[in-house]
């Protein structure tokens, strides 16, 4: 039953069996699943990817699969994330065997844009985390809405500073294909700065190691008792800075295994 539908719960199995006259406890159901090497796990949430972007991801993987470690170490990884005051990940449990976490039938699909929270921009490299910038701290109206102009202001203030600190003078920047990132004014700004940009396939959030660093940050916040946005910001900065170099290095060096 769980082979056909891995999201079937032990309760549902129990109800189905009772419907055909079989009486068995939920603990026995779970024990039998464990004996068959199934484990109850949190379903990985992966983007729903179009055929066009699947091809782009495949081309990216082929081009970068055998890149040396130094290539990945020279990249400054960037992105934005929403940090909730009350951490609720909405994750689902799934029955699966070891090594099958990323099988399509064992994952849920996320579609982009769908208490309190703050929006933040951050960067990191293999050598550690960089600055965590809260969007409402840099917008004129103190909102969390980032447009191309706000994005350029952040890049201007943060890229060179963090890249030189974490990598050195010779670096490459990873920026995804969000519209404010690909806007004409943003592209002209980057060109004027003469920064090298890692060409990135669309809908590839799961490939970016900084997303896993964001997960570490949010996991650390789950143990905090926070009641307002300022406490959330302070705790988020502390959690971001507490991520060890060994952790960021592991995330970046695992790039080839993500393809």
C-alpha positions as YAML, in Angstrom:
chain: A
units: angstrom
residues:
- id: 1
  name: UNK
  ca: [0.00, 0.00, 0.00]
- id: 2
  name: UNK
  ca: [2.75, 2.47, 0.91]
- id: 3
  name: UNK
  ca: [4.65, 1.33, -2.18]
- id: 4
  name: UNK
  ca: [1.78, 2.60, -4.33]
- id: 5
  name: UNK
  ca: [1.29, 5.75, -2.23]
- id: 6
  name: UNK
  ca: [4.24, 6.57, 0.05]
- id: 7
  name: UNK
  ca: [2.22, 9.33, 1.77]
- id: 8
  name: UNK
  ca: [-0.21, 6.77, 3.23]
- id: 9
  name: UNK
  ca: [-0.30, 7.06, 7.02]
- id: 10
  name: UNK
  ca: [-0.36, 4.15, 9.47]
- id: 11
  name: UNK
  ca: [-3.92, 5.21, 10.39]
- id: 12
  name: UNK
  ca: [-5.00, 4.97, 6.75]
- id: 13
  name: UNK
  ca: [-3.43, 1.53, 6.41]
- id: 14
  name: UNK
  ca: [-5.22, 0.45, 9.58]
- id: 15
  name: UNK
  ca: [-8.59, 1.75, 8.33]
- id: 16
  name: UNK
  ca: [-8.16, 0.05, 4.95]
- id: 17
  name: UNK
  ca: [-7.34, -3.29, 6.57]
- id: 18
  name: UNK
  ca: [-10.29, -3.02, 8.95]
- id: 19
  name: UNK
  ca: [-12.50, -2.43, 5.90]
- id: 20
  name: UNK
  ca: [-11.60, -5.92, 4.63]
- id: 21
  name: UNK
  ca: [-11.93, -7.56, 8.03]
- id: 22
  name: UNK
  ca: [-8.27, -7.52, 9.10]
- id: 23
  name: UNK
  ca: [-7.59, -6.26, 12.62]
- id: 24
  name: UNK
  ca: [-4.03, -5.11, 13.28]
- id: 25
  name: UNK
  ca: [-2.56, -2.40, 15.50]
- id: 26
  name: UNK
  ca: [-0.80, 0.71, 14.22]
- id: 27
  name: UNK
  ca: [2.36, -0.27, 16.09]
- id: 28
  name: UNK
  ca: [2.40, -3.61, 14.25]
- id: 29
  name: UNK
  ca: [1.90, -1.82, 10.92]
- id: 30
  name: UNK
  ca: [4.87, 0.44, 11.64]
- id: 31
  name: UNK
  ca: [6.97, -2.51, 12.80]
- id: 32
  name: UNK
  ca: [6.25, -4.43, 9.59]
- id: 33
  name: UNK
  ca: [7.16, -1.36, 7.51]
- id: 34
  name: UNK
  ca: [10.44, -1.01, 9.40]
- id: 35
  name: UNK
  ca: [11.16, -4.70, 8.81]
- id: 36
  name: UNK
  ca: [10.67, -4.03, 5.07]
- id: 37
  name: UNK
  ca: [13.26, -1.21, 5.42]
- id: 38
  name: UNK
  ca: [10.73, 1.63, 5.15]
- id: 39
  name: UNK
  ca: [11.25, 4.62, 7.42]
- id: 40
  name: UNK
  ca: [8.87, 7.44, 8.27]
- id: 41
  name: UNK
  ca: [10.67, 10.53, 6.98]
- id: 42
  name: UNK
  ca: [9.93, 14.15, 6.21]
- id: 43
  name: UNK
  ca: [9.21, 14.51, 2.48]
- id: 44
  name: UNK
  ca: [11.77, 16.68, 0.71]
- id: 45
  name: UNK
  ca: [10.11, 19.70, -0.90]
- id: 46
  name: UNK
  ca: [11.40, 20.21, -4.43]
- id: 47
  name: UNK
  ca: [10.42, 22.81, -7.04]
- id: 48
  name: UNK
  ca: [7.88, 21.90, -9.69]
- id: 49
  name: UNK
  ca: [10.15, 22.23, -12.74]
- id: 50
  name: UNK
  ca: [9.09, 22.88, -16.35]
- id: 51
  name: UNK
  ca: [10.51, 20.74, -19.16]
- id: 52
  name: UNK
  ca: [12.49, 23.72, -20.47]
- id: 53
  name: UNK
  ca: [14.12, 24.29, -17.11]
- id: 54
  name: UNK
  ca: [14.76, 20.57, -16.61]
- id: 55
  name: UNK
  ca: [16.89, 20.69, -19.75]
- id: 56
  name: UNK
  ca: [18.70, 23.80, -18.48]
- id: 57
  name: UNK
  ca: [19.45, 22.01, -15.19]
- id: 58
  name: UNK
  ca: [20.73, 18.97, -17.06]
- id: 59
  name: UNK
  ca: [23.00, 21.14, -19.23]
- id: 60
  name: UNK
  ca: [24.28, 22.93, -16.12]
- id: 61
  name: UNK
  ca: [24.99, 19.59, -14.42]
- id: 62
  name: UNK
  ca: [26.89, 18.24, -17.42]
- id: 63
  name: UNK
  ca: [29.00, 21.39, -17.63]
- id: 64
  name: UNK
  ca: [29.83, 21.58, -13.92]
- id: 65
  name: UNK
  ca: [29.84, 17.95, -12.75]
- id: 66
  name: UNK
  ca: [33.62, 17.60, -12.89]
- id: 67
  name: UNK
  ca: [34.59, 21.10, -11.78]
- id: 68
  name: UNK
  ca: [37.48, 21.06, -9.27]
- id: 69
  name: UNK
  ca: [36.97, 21.95, -5.63]
- id: 70
  name: UNK
  ca: [38.65, 25.34, -6.07]
- id: 71
  name: UNK
  ca: [36.01, 26.35, -8.62]
- id: 72
  name: UNK
  ca: [33.25, 26.00, -6.02]
- id: 73
  name: UNK
  ca: [35.37, 27.61, -3.29]
- id: 74
  name: UNK
  ca: [35.68, 30.77, -5.40]
- id: 75
  name: UNK
  ca: [31.91, 31.32, -5.58]
- id: 76
  name: UNK
  ca: [29.96, 33.75, -3.40]
- id: 77
  name: UNK
  ca: [26.49, 32.24, -3.01]
- id: 78
  name: UNK
  ca: [23.57, 34.64, -2.56]
- id: 79
  name: UNK
  ca: [19.80, 34.61, -2.13]
- id: 80
  name: UNK
  ca: [16.86, 35.95, -0.17]
- id: 81
  name: UNK
  ca: [14.78, 34.07, 2.37]
- id: 82
  name: UNK
  ca: [11.74, 34.64, 4.59]
- id: 83
  name: UNK
  ca: [12.30, 34.02, 8.28]
- id: 84
  name: UNK
  ca: [9.16, 33.43, 10.33]
- id: 85
  name: UNK
  ca: [8.70, 34.53, 13.92]
- id: 86
  name: UNK
  ca: [7.07, 31.17, 14.61]
- id: 87
  name: UNK
  ca: [8.80, 28.39, 12.70]
- id: 88
  name: UNK
  ca: [6.24, 26.19, 10.94]
- id: 89
  name: UNK
  ca: [7.67, 24.24, 8.04]
- id: 90
  name: UNK
  ca: [4.47, 22.45, 7.01]
- id: 91
  name: UNK
  ca: [6.48, 19.30, 6.26]
- id: 92
  name: UNK
  ca: [4.85, 15.96, 5.47]
- id: 93
  name: UNK
  ca: [5.93, 12.51, 6.54]
- id: 94
  name: UNK
  ca: [6.57, 9.88, 3.90]
- id: 95
  name: UNK
  ca: [7.43, 6.17, 4.05]
- id: 96
  name: UNK
  ca: [10.58, 5.44, 2.06]
- id: 97
  name: UNK
  ca: [13.67, 3.27, 2.00]
- id: 98
  name: UNK
  ca: [17.19, 4.56, 2.61]
- id: 99
  name: UNK
  ca: [18.68, 6.36, -0.38]
- id: 100
  name: UNK
  ca: [15.33, 7.25, -1.97]
- id: 101
  name: UNK
  ca: [14.77, 10.71, -0.43]
- id: 102
  name: UNK
  ca: [14.82, 12.50, -3.79]
- id: 103
  name: UNK
  ca: [12.67, 10.03, -5.73]
- id: 104
  name: UNK
  ca: [9.77, 12.05, -7.25]
- id: 105
  name: UNK
  ca: [7.13, 9.98, -5.44]
- id: 106
  name: UNK
  ca: [8.81, 10.69, -2.11]
- id: 107
  name: UNK
  ca: [8.90, 14.49, -2.46]
- id: 108
  name: UNK
  ca: [6.32, 17.27, -2.32]
- id: 109
  name: UNK
  ca: [6.21, 20.11, -4.85]
- id: 110
  name: UNK
  ca: [6.60, 23.78, -4.00]
- id: 111
  name: UNK
  ca: [5.34, 26.60, -6.17]
- id: 112
  name: UNK
  ca: [7.08, 29.99, -5.84]
- id: 113
  name: UNK
  ca: [5.33, 32.70, -3.83]
- id: 114
  name: UNK
  ca: [2.69, 30.54, -2.28]
- id: 115
  name: UNK
  ca: [2.64, 35.63, 13.12]
- id: 116
  name: UNK
  ca: [5.27, 37.90, 11.74]
- id: 117
  name: UNK
  ca: [8.25, 37.44, 9.52]
- id: 118
  name: UNK
  ca: [11.23, 39.24, 8.03]
- id: 119
  name: UNK
  ca: [12.74, 39.03, 4.57]
- id: 120
  name: UNK
  ca: [16.52, 38.81, 4.43]
- id: 121
  name: UNK
  ca: [19.29, 38.74, 1.84]
- id: 122
  name: UNK
  ca: [22.47, 36.86, 2.66]
- id: 123
  name: UNK
  ca: [25.65, 35.50, 1.15]
- id: 124
  name: UNK
  ca: [28.11, 32.75, 1.97]
- id: 125
  name: UNK
  ca: [31.11, 30.91, 0.60]
- id: 126
  name: UNK
  ca: [32.82, 27.64, 1.41]
- id: 127
  name: UNK
  ca: [34.86, 29.54, 4.00]
- id: 128
  name: UNK
  ca: [31.86, 30.74, 5.99]
- id: 129
  name: UNK
  ca: [28.74, 32.90, 6.14]
- id: 130
  name: UNK
  ca: [28.70, 36.53, 5.08]
- id: 131
  name: UNK
  ca: [26.36, 39.37, 5.96]
- id: 132
  name: UNK
  ca: [22.66, 38.85, 6.71]
- id: 133
  name: UNK
  ca: [20.74, 41.93, 5.52]
- id: 134
  name: UNK
  ca: [17.10, 42.55, 6.44]
- id: 135
  name: UNK
  ca: [15.21, 44.09, 3.55]
- id: 136
  name: UNK
  ca: [13.10, 46.43, 5.70]
- id: 137
  name: UNK
  ca: [16.33, 47.92, 7.08]
- id: 138
  name: UNK
  ca: [17.40, 49.15, 3.63]
- id: 139
  name: UNK
  ca: [14.10, 50.17, 1.98]
- id: 140
  name: UNK
  ca: [13.00, 53.80, 2.25]
- id: 141
  name: UNK
  ca: [9.46, 52.88, 3.32]
- id: 142
  name: UNK
  ca: [10.72, 50.22, 5.78]
- id: 143
  name: UNK
  ca: [8.86, 47.52, 3.88]
- id: 144
  name: UNK
  ca: [10.11, 44.04, 3.02]
- id: 145
  name: UNK
  ca: [9.44, 44.57, -0.69]
- id: 146
  name: UNK
  ca: [12.63, 44.28, -2.71]
- id: 147
  name: UNK
  ca: [12.77, 45.71, -6.22]
- id: 148
  name: UNK
  ca: [15.67, 46.00, -8.65]
- id: 149
  name: UNK
  ca: [16.85, 49.27, -7.11]
- id: 150
  name: UNK
  ca: [16.94, 47.89, -3.57]
- id: 151
  name: UNK
  ca: [18.68, 44.77, -4.86]
- id: 152
  name: UNK
  ca: [21.38, 46.87, -6.55]
- id: 153
  name: UNK
  ca: [21.89, 48.86, -3.34]
- id: 154
  name: UNK
  ca: [22.45, 45.62, -1.42]
- id: 155
  name: UNK
  ca: [24.87, 44.30, -4.05]
- id: 156
  name: UNK
  ca: [26.77, 47.59, -4.03]
- id: 157
  name: UNK
  ca: [27.16, 47.53, -0.24]
- id: 158
  name: UNK
  ca: [27.75, 43.82, 0.30]
- id: 159
  name: UNK
  ca: [29.29, 41.92, -2.63]
- id: 160
  name: UNK
  ca: [32.83, 43.28, -2.75]
- id: 161
  name: UNK
  ca: [33.06, 43.49, 1.04]
- id: 162
  name: UNK
  ca: [32.01, 39.89, 1.62]
- id: 163
  name: UNK
  ca: [33.74, 38.38, -1.41]
- id: 164
  name: UNK
  ca: [37.14, 39.79, -0.50]
- id: 165
  name: UNK
  ca: [36.69, 38.71, 3.12]
- id: 166
  name: UNK
  ca: [35.50, 35.17, 2.36]
- id: 167
  name: UNK
  ca: [37.27, 34.39, -0.92]
- id: 168
  name: UNK
  ca: [39.75, 37.01, -2.04]
- id: 169
  name: UNK
  ca: [39.98, 39.31, -5.02]
- id: 170
  name: UNK
  ca: [39.23, 36.63, -7.61]
- id: 171
  name: UNK
  ca: [35.67, 35.48, -7.13]
- id: 172
  name: UNK
  ca: [32.46, 34.57, -8.96]
- id: 173
  name: UNK
  ca: [28.92, 35.39, -7.83]
- id: 174
  name: UNK
  ca: [25.92, 33.09, -7.89]
- id: 175
  name: UNK
  ca: [22.64, 34.96, -8.44]
- id: 176
  name: UNK
  ca: [19.41, 33.23, -9.43]
- id: 177
  name: UNK
  ca: [16.98, 34.28, -12.16]
- id: 178
  name: UNK
  ca: [14.45, 36.21, -10.12]
- id: 179
  name: UNK
  ca: [13.07, 39.13, -12.22]
- id: 180
  name: UNK
  ca: [14.67, 41.77, -10.01]
- id: 181
  name: UNK
  ca: [18.00, 39.99, -10.44]
- id: 182
  name: UNK
  ca: [17.70, 39.81, -14.23]
- id: 183
  name: UNK
  ca: [16.28, 43.33, -14.71]
- id: 184
  name: UNK
  ca: [18.11, 45.40, -17.33]
- id: 185
  name: UNK
  ca: [19.28, 47.97, -14.76]
- id: 186
  name: UNK
  ca: [20.66, 45.19, -12.54]
- id: 187
  name: UNK
  ca: [22.49, 43.54, -15.42]
- id: 188
  name: UNK
  ca: [24.03, 46.87, -16.47]
- id: 189
  name: UNK
  ca: [25.08, 47.51, -12.87]
- id: 190
  name: UNK
  ca: [26.79, 44.10, -12.62]
- id: 191
  name: UNK
  ca: [28.48, 44.61, -15.98]
- id: 192
  name: UNK
  ca: [29.83, 47.99, -14.87]
- id: 193
  name: UNK
  ca: [31.25, 46.34, -11.74]
- id: 194
  name: UNK
  ca: [32.94, 43.72, -13.96]
- id: 195
  name: UNK
  ca: [31.81, 40.92, -11.66]
- id: 196
  name: UNK
  ca: [31.86, 37.36, -12.97]
- id: 197
  name: UNK
  ca: [28.47, 35.69, -12.61]
- id: 198
  name: UNK
  ca: [27.86, 31.95, -12.43]
- id: 199
  name: UNK
  ca: [25.23, 31.18, -15.07]
- id: 200
  name: UNK
  ca: [22.40, 29.63, -13.08]
- id: 201
  name: UNK
  ca: [19.48, 27.50, -14.32]
- id: 202
  name: UNK
  ca: [15.98, 28.69, -13.45]
- id: 203
  name: UNK
  ca: [13.92, 26.86, -10.80]
- id: 204
  name: UNK
  ca: [17.05, 25.48, -9.16]
- id: 205
  name: UNK
  ca: [16.58, 26.61, -5.58]
- id: 206
  name: UNK
  ca: [17.44, 23.11, -4.34]
- id: 207
  name: UNK
  ca: [20.87, 23.23, -6.01]
- id: 208
  name: UNK
  ca: [21.96, 26.35, -4.14]
- id: 209
  name: UNK
  ca: [23.96, 25.46, -0.99]
- id: 210
  name: UNK
  ca: [22.87, 28.70, 0.69]
- id: 211
  name: UNK
  ca: [19.33, 27.31, 0.86]
- id: 212
  name: UNK
  ca: [20.63, 24.53, 3.07]
- id: 213
  name: UNK
  ca: [22.44, 27.12, 5.19]
- id: 214
  name: UNK
  ca: [19.12, 28.96, 5.54]
- id: 215
  name: UNK
  ca: [17.63, 25.68, 6.76]
- id: 216
  name: UNK
  ca: [20.36, 25.44, 9.41]
- id: 217
  name: UNK
  ca: [19.57, 29.01, 10.49]
- id: 218
  name: UNK
  ca: [15.84, 28.32, 10.80]
- id: 219
  name: UNK
  ca: [16.45, 25.07, 12.64]
- id: 220
  name: UNK
  ca: [18.49, 26.98, 15.23]
- id: 221
  name: UNK
  ca: [15.61, 29.45, 15.64]
- id: 222
  name: UNK
  ca: [13.13, 26.69, 16.48]
- id: 223
  name: UNK
  ca: [14.47, 26.52, 20.02]
- id: 224
  name: UNK
  ca: [14.20, 30.30, 20.58]
- id: 225
  name: UNK
  ca: [11.29, 31.94, 22.40]
- id: 226
  name: UNK
  ca: [10.81, 35.11, 20.34]
- id: 227
  name: UNK
  ca: [7.92, 37.56, 20.60]
- id: 228
  name: UNK
  ca: [8.68, 40.37, 18.13]
- id: 229
  name: UNK
  ca: [10.51, 41.13, 14.90]
- id: 230
  name: UNK
  ca: [13.52, 42.77, 16.52]
- id: 231
  name: UNK
  ca: [14.12, 39.71, 18.67]
- id: 232
  name: UNK
  ca: [13.75, 37.62, 15.52]
- id: 233
  name: UNK
  ca: [16.33, 39.72, 13.68]
- id: 234
  name: UNK
  ca: [18.81, 39.58, 16.55]
- id: 235
  name: UNK
  ca: [18.40, 35.82, 16.92]
- id: 236
  name: UNK
  ca: [18.66, 35.28, 13.15]
- id: 237
  name: UNK
  ca: [21.94, 37.20, 12.92]
- id: 238
  name: UNK
  ca: [23.34, 35.24, 15.86]
- id: 239
  name: UNK
  ca: [22.20, 31.93, 14.34]
- id: 240
  name: UNK
  ca: [23.62, 32.84, 10.91]
- id: 241
  name: UNK
  ca: [26.97, 33.78, 12.38]
- id: 242
  name: UNK
  ca: [27.06, 30.58, 14.45]
- id: 243
  name: UNK
  ca: [27.07, 28.36, 11.35]
- id: 244
  name: UNK
  ca: [30.56, 26.85, 11.30]
- id: 245
  name: UNK
  ca: [33.04, 26.99, 8.45]
- id: 246
  name: UNK
  ca: [33.02, 23.18, 8.38]
- id: 247
  name: UNK
  ca: [29.28, 23.29, 7.68]
- id: 248
  name: UNK
  ca: [29.44, 25.81, 4.83]
- id: 249
  name: UNK
  ca: [32.42, 24.01, 3.34]
- id: 250
  name: UNK
  ca: [30.54, 20.71, 3.42]
- id: 251
  name: UNK
  ca: [27.52, 22.30, 1.73]
- id: 252
  name: UNK
  ca: [29.57, 23.88, -1.05]
- id: 253
  name: UNK
  ca: [31.77, 20.84, -1.61]
- id: 254
  name: UNK
  ca: [28.65, 18.68, -2.02]
- id: 255
  name: UNK
  ca: [27.64, 20.53, -5.20]
- id: 256
  name: UNK
  ca: [28.58, 17.69, -7.54]
- id: 257
  name: UNK
  ca: [26.32, 15.30, -5.60]
- id: 258
  name: UNK
  ca: [23.33, 17.63, -6.09]
- id: 259
  name: UNK
  ca: [23.17, 17.12, -9.85]
...
